[in-house]
Amino acid sequence: MNQTKNLRNRLVALAAVPAVAIPVAAFAVQPIMYEESVARQEEALIFQNPIGGVQNSKWYDYRINVNESQKELASDLRHSTDIEDRRDAWEEYATELHSERGKYVKYMSKRGYRVPNVYFENL
């Protein structure tokens, strides 16, 4: 009887090891491409609110272009066949976000609205 319990416990223990190893492999960290990290930094700079609270045609153009860039990135990544295609997609996305933000900021600064910046000293 004890031998049967010991054998059963050993079999359960052996079956549990692969069950634990599979989720660990599923969460393995994959290296991020440089182009993707640059794009993520640009993505963090997307304006969530209009500069100066002014919702004009340039604000709506900016939001439309950002949304279009995001959709284009998703499409490009879906249709990519190799790492070079993915790099190109991320690089294009980062460039578009940077360009659109620059155009919007430039237009608003000509109208007298500045992007607010906060600086911390003595941290």
VENWOFEN-V246848 format. One record per backbone hydrogen bond with DSSP energy under -1.0 kcal/mol. CO is the residue of the C=O (numbers start at 1). NH is the residue of the N-H. E is the energy in kcal/mol with one decimal. If there is no record, write none. Layout:
CO|NH|E ; CO|NH|E
This chain:
1|5|-2.0 ; 2|6|-2.7 ; 3|7|-2.5 ; 4|8|-2.5 ; 5|9|-2.7 ; 6|10|-2.3 ; 7|11|-2.3 ; 8|12|-2.3 ; 9|13|-2.3 ; 10|14|-2.5 ; 11|15|-2.1 ; 12|16|-1.7 ; 13|17|-1.3 ; 16|20|-1.7 ; 17|21|-2.1 ; 18|22|-2.0 ; 20|24|-1.1 ; 21|25|-1.9 ; 22|26|-1.8 ; 23|27|-1.3 ; 25|28|-1.2 ; 33|37|-2.1 ; 34|38|-2.2 ; 35|39|-2.2 ; 36|40|-2.5 ; 37|41|-1.8 ; 38|42|-2.2 ; 39|43|-2.5 ; 40|44|-1.7 ; 43|46|-1.4 ; 50|53|-1.9 ; 51|54|-1.5 ; 54|56|-1.2 ; 56|60|-1.8 ; 57|61|-2.5 ; 58|62|-2.4 ; 59|63|-2.4 ; 60|64|-2.5 ; 61|65|-2.6 ; 62|66|-2.3 ; 63|67|-2.4 ; 64|68|-2.5 ; 65|69|-2.2 ; 66|70|-2.2 ; 67|71|-2.2 ; 68|72|-2.4 ; 69|73|-2.3 ; 70|74|-2.1 ; 71|75|-2.3 ; 72|76|-2.9 ; 73|77|-2.8 ; 74|78|-2.0 ; 75|79|-1.9 ; 82|86|-1.6 ; 83|87|-2.5 ; 84|88|-2.5 ; 85|89|-2.3 ; 86|90|-2.4 ; 87|91|-2.6 ; 88|92|-2.6 ; 89|93|-2.2 ; 90|94|-2.5 ; 91|95|-2.3 ; 92|96|-2.5 ; 93|97|-2.4 ; 94|98|-2.3 ; 95|99|-2.5 ; 96|100|-2.7 ; 97|101|-2.4 ; 98|102|-2.3 ; 99|103|-2.5 ; 100|104|-2.3 ; 101|105|-2.7 ; 102|106|-2.4 ; 103|107|-2.3 ; 104|108|-2.4 ; 105|109|-2.4 ; 106|110|-1.8 ; 108|113|-2.7 ; 109|112|-1.1
